[in-house]
Amino acid sequence: MMRFLLLLLVIISSYSTLYSNEAPFEFKDVGIENKIKSAVTENIYLTDEYNKVINLNDVINNKPTIINFVYLNCPLLCHLLLDGLTEVIKESNYKIAEDYQVLTISIDPKESNENLNSYKRKYLNQLNINNGWLFLKGTEKEIKKITTNFGFNYKYIKRTNDYSHPSAIFFYNNKITNYLEGVTFDKKTFDYSVMTSKPIRILKKR
């Protein structure tokens, strides 16, 4: 129960207090540091559910990319984020795999291939697509590289064997163009963030 309460507190708490002396230990130094306009310049090597090594730079420079950081054994918050992202993708006027791609990167260096494959299948099936959303894992060193680049500050809690972390999606096109915090996302704000990450196609009103 304590684990659920801590995760709910992440959702409803103000991120402006996370760096204050009054913040609980679990939340100290946890939050989003604004890195808009920053670019990933170093090679970062991750693996997919088949242990295929992927250089992140080779992937995120192909097309506009939405990146989020989770761990798939998370009891609540990460799944709310992924579900919320799925819902706004369904509502969006832009098309996943056509206009942009999604990368979900685990912050848990012990993440399993089974988890990656299971969640990838789950969300691809919900969106009725065959590609456009990758689930990736990496070593602690590589995870720290990418999360530092994006200003995603999290903490491993040894006592409970889980992570204290923020909840956000990042928009990237040769640099970080925007990020949205939370677990649900407004369609207009989402579409605007996709659109401003790169001039894409002219949309027809639905």
Number of C-alpha atoms within 10 A of each C-alpha: 5 8 15 13 9 15 19 13 12 22 15 9 10 10 16 9 15 20 14 12 9 10 13 12 13 17 24 18 16 21 25 22 12 13 17 16 12 15 15 19 10 12 14 18 21 21 18 18 19 11 12 11 14 17 14 18 15 11 13 21 14 12 17 27 26 25 21 25 28 22 23 21 15 17 13 13 24 23 17 16 22 20 16 16 23 18 17 17 18 15 14 18 18 20 13 19 16 12 18 24 22 22 20 22 25 24 27 21 14 12 19 16 16 11 15 23 16 13 17 20 17 12 17 16 11 13 15 10 13 12 15 16 21 18 24 28 27 23 17 12 11 17 21 17 16 21 17 16 17 25 15 22 18 22 18 14 12 8 6 9 7 16 21 23 25 24 23 22 23 21 25 29 21 20 19 22 20 21 20 16 16 17 19 18 19 15 16 13 12 22 17 14 19 25 17 14 22 16 10 14 9 8 8 6 5 4
